[in-house]
Every structure is written in structure tokens, then in C-alpha cells.
Amino acid sequence: MSNSQNAKKLLEQAHQAGALSATSMKTLDVADLGAQIQAGLGVCVDDVAASEVVLVSMMPDDSSSIAGAGNEPAVRDGHNLVLDALRASKQSGDVFVHTRYLNGAVLFPYVAIDGAVAMDLNNYRADKGTPLYDQTVVLLGTVLAKSQEFAQAGVPARTVTLLITDGADCASTRATAATVHALVTDMLRQENHVIAAMGIDDGSTDFRAVFRSMGIPDRWILTPGNSASEIRKAFQVFSRSAIAASQGLAGLGGFAN
């Protein structure tokens, strides 16, 4: 079985198990999507000894407006802060992480927290566009496929995902807010997924409206101002929620700002 076929099979099994509606399955059943999802799946489930796992996934914005606002260092630091907090948590052995940039490059597929790669000057450059809807579908498809893979191995998986952008979608070619909304709704119905979003102030975008249109609940939306300190604080808020998820507390209901 090819890599893309493996990802597609996992999603079909999620659909058969009732975790994905026909609408969402149609969104994910696209020719090249399987290969993109497979690129993030990473660790072999058979090599994991944990009795349950937490999958923490992040999608940092690498659009040119991040660089234009001077926020590359803050996004790097915030992402790395989350990794450091997870490494230091008591449940670190049960945590697997994956980072895929907003324009599709995979920094690392799902790995144990000790194998995660920090963002730095060499592997992160914000000089691209904002295909927010397209890449959210890819990332959430990856989260679904990996959680399904663990479930089939008898290992319950909770997931916590963070989308990060400083602008509205302006580069998607396939997905829309409505198709993302359907996928998010399916995942939230399962009650083992948290999907959060951070909108870094650009002076004009109503990020709460953008993320609501994608199905993300208000309680999981962060809207930091356009400053390094506020961006880092928002990542700290997310890291606390990710750690809570690793302790089985994700259902408590939102960010404690």
C-alpha cells in the first residue's frame, strides 16, 4: 500500500466508525491530499508503549505579513515555549507532537516530545501566502488519521490542535470556511478533540468571525495584539491547555486567559 493510500484508508475507517460525515469525507478524499497527510503521520504506532496518548499539533503562520510585522521571532519563541512546557510536564511520555507550517511544509511529523524540532532561523521563514482553509483541512486530516491509527491499535488518543495566522484566508484553492466548519464540527462531536486558533492582530481582520466561520468555538480562540509579548503570552495560554489535555482535563472547556 502506498503512503497516500494508507492515509486514505485511515480516513475511510474513521468515516465508517462515524467520526467523519460524508461531507467531510468528500473534502478529504482529494487526489494529492493523502500524500500531504501521510507526510505528517510520523511515529509508528507499534513502537509506542503508552496506554493512551495526546497528540499536540501546531500550524504556525509563515506568511510574509508575519515578517513584515517583525513577528518571526515571537512566533518561533512561542512555538518552542509550547514544546518546552510539554517536555517538562509529568505526562510528557504520553505526548506526541507535529508541526506543519501554514503553507504546507512539515517541520516534523508526529514524534515523541523529546524528538520535536525547535523552530529557528534556518527552518522557518515567513515569506509566503495564507492558504488558511486548505491547510487547516490538511492538518485536521492528519490529526484524524493519526488518532484513528492509534484507536485501531487499542490506544485512546486525545488531540489538541492550534492554528496560527495574522490574516484572513487569501490563498486557498479548494477548501472554504464552510468545508472546514463541517470537518471541525465532526471532530468536536467526538469529544476527544480540541481545535484552537490564534489570530494575531493585523489591524483589520475580525479573527473571531473568521474562526467562528470555520467552526471553532469562541472559548478556543485567542486574539493577541501585534506585539512579541502578547504573542508569547497567547502561546503560554495554549501550552497550559495542552498540558491539561495530557492530564485528561481537555473537556474543562476553553482557554483560561
N, C-alpha and C positions, 0 to 999 in steps of 0.2 A: 504494500500500500504506500502510495506517495505521501509526502508530508501534508500536502494540501488536502488529500483525501482523508487523512487521519483527522484533521481539524473538522472537516465537513461531517465525518461520521459522528464525532463527539457532539456536534451541534444537533444533528438529526436525532441522536439519542436523548438529548435534552428536550427536544421537541416532543418526542414520543413519551417522555416522562412527565409532560405537562408543564415544563419550565419555560417553554417558548411557544408563543402563539403562531398561527400560520402567517400572520402579518410580519412578525419579527423574523421568522424562518426565511421568508422571501427576501427580506432585507439582507440577511447574512448569506444567502445562497447565491453568491455572485462569483463569476469565474476566478478572479485573482484574489478574492478575499481569504480563501483557505490558506494560501501560502503566507499572507501577511499575518494571519492569526497564528499559524504554526511557528512563525519566527519568534513569537513571544512565549511559547509554552514551556520551553526550558526543561527543568529538572524532571527526571524520570520518576514517576510515582512509586515504582517498585523499590526505589532507593531511599524512600522516606520512611522513617521508623515511627513518626508521630502518630498518635491515635486520632488526632484532629488537627487541622491546620487553619491558619489565617493567611489569606492572600491579599497583600497590600500592593496596589497598582497606582502609579502616578503618570500623568501626561503633561510634563512641563511645556509651556509655550516657547517655541523657538522662532517666532515671527519677528520681523525686522523692527516692529514697534517696541518690542522689549528692549532691544539695543538702543533704539532712538531715545527712549526714556531713561537710559542709563541703568536699567534694572537687571541686566545679565548677572551681576554678582549676587544680588539679592535672591534671584530665583535659584541659582546654584547653591547658595548657602542654605536656603530654605529646604530644598530637596535633601541636601546632605544632613541637615538637622534632623529630619524625619528618620533617615536611616540610622543615625547615631542613637536617637531615642529608642528605636525598636531594638537595636543591638543591646542596649542597656536594660531592657525590660526583662522581667523574670520569665516571661513566656517566649523569649527570643528563639528557642529551639523549635517552636511550632510555627514560626513566621517565615513566609516566602514572599519575595518582593519582585516587582517587574516595573521597569521604566521605559516608556515609549514616548518620544517627543511628539509634539502636536503635528509635525509634518511627516511622521511615519517612521523615522529612524529609531531602531531599538537600541537603547543604551545597554540594557541587559534583559534577557528573558527571565522567567521565574527561576529564582535561585534562593537558597537559604540565605538569611540575612547577612551572615558572615561573608558571603560571596558577592554581595552587592557592590557596584562600582559607583564611586562618587562622581558627581558632575564637576568638570574642571575646564580650564581654558582650552584644552586640547579636544575634548569630546562634545563641547556644547558651543554652538554659535547661532545666535538669534538673527537670522538674515533671510527668513522665508515668509510664507503667507499664513493664512488662518483657515485651514480646512476643518473647522471645528466639528461639524456634523459627521463628515466622512470618517475622520479619525476616531471620534467617540464610538462610532459603530465598530471599528476595528478593535479598539481597546476593550469595549464591553463584550465583544465576541470572544476575545481572548480570555477574559475573566470567566465567562460562561463555560468555555471549552475546558479550561483548566479545572474549574470547580466540578464539572461533570466527570472529568477523568479521575479526580480524587474520589468522588462519590461512588463511582463504579468499582473502585478498589476498596470500598468499605471505610473510607476515611472522610468524615464530615468536614466540609470546608465553609468557613465564613469569609466574606470578602469585603474589603474597604477600598474604594477607588476615588482618586482625586483628579479632576480635570482642572487645568490652569490656563487662563487666557487673559489677555489685556485688550481684547477686541471682539466684536461680533463676527460670526462666520462670514468669510468673503472669498473662499476658495474651494468649497465643496462642489463636487460634480455629480454625486449620486444621492447621498443622503440629505434629508431635510430635517427640520426641527420635529416634524410630525413622526417621521420614521424612528428618530432617536427616542421620542416620547414613548412610542409603543414598546420599544425594547427595554427602556428603563422601567416602565410600568410592569412588564413581565417579570423583570428581575426583582423588583421591590415586593411583588406579590409572594415571592418565595420566602421572604423574611430572613434570609441569611446573607443578603447583600446590602451594603451601604454605598450609595453613589453620591459623592460630594463634588462641589465645584467652587473654584476661586476665580472671581473676576477682578482683576487689578485695574483700578480706576484709570480710564483714558480721557476723562473729562466730558464724555458724551454718551457712552453706552449704558443703557439700563440693564445691568447684568442680572438682576433678579428676574426681569422679564425674559431675558434670553434663556436663562436656565430653567425657569418655570415652563417655557415653551418646549423644553427638552424633557420635561417630566421630573425634574429634580425638585424635591421638597424644599420649601423655604428654610427649614431648620438645618439643612445641609448645604447652605450657600454662604460663602464668605465673600465680602466685598471690601478688601483693604484699599486704602488710599495708595497713591503712586509715590511711595517712599520706601526706602530699604527697611526701615524699622517696622513699618506697618505690614509689609510683605512677609518679613521674617516672623512677626507675631502671628499672622494668619497660618503659616506653616506649623508653628508651635501648637496652635489650636487643633489643627488636623492631626498632628502627631499624638496628642492626648487621646483623641478619638480612636486612632489606630491601635494604640496600646489598650484602650478599653475593650476594643473588639477582640484582641488577643486574650483578654481575660473573660470573654463571654458576655460583655456588657454592651455590645453594639446596639441592642434594642432599646437602650435607655432614651434614645430619641433626639439626637441632634447635637450641634456644637454648643459647648458651654463657653461662650465668648467672655 
